[in-house]
């Protein structure tokens, strides 16, 4: 199963140092039954993109909690064995948990398939979105518009061999 692990650049640097994305349990995102039902598509590429987008939002939440981190969302795509990641069936259609899975095993960074990171020109919008996140969660439509602005920036794809260059940005 392909899962998308939300991180920050300092989190990626830590994973690079330790060699692990997480030792379990930790939250990641994947194509879950709830995500399939919500997205209404059978196209696996579209569903994978939706899971990646959910992980990017979770990365934004990590940035909101770490004001010192470089304002770029980071998502690592990694394949894990069946049964290692599972969705909570009771939260399947909860809008805040769409695509969310719990990974229960240690995941080596060496198993990563790719890394997705915002470009430098996204930093201002991502910073504003991180600041507006709490208000958006509280129902502020203007703040939600700012948060949605981060989605105007596509995450760039990086090969895993490029991780050492990415962690230098942290």
Secondary structure, 3 states (H helix, E strand, C coil): CEEEEEECHHHHHHHHHHCEEECCCEEEECCCHHHHHHHCCCCHHHHHHHHHHHHHHHHHHHHHHCCCCCCCCEEEEEECCCCCEECCHHHCCCHHHCCEEEECCCEEHHHEEEEEECCHHHHHHHHHHHHHHHHHHCCCHHHHHHHHHHHHCCCEEECHHHHHHHHCCC
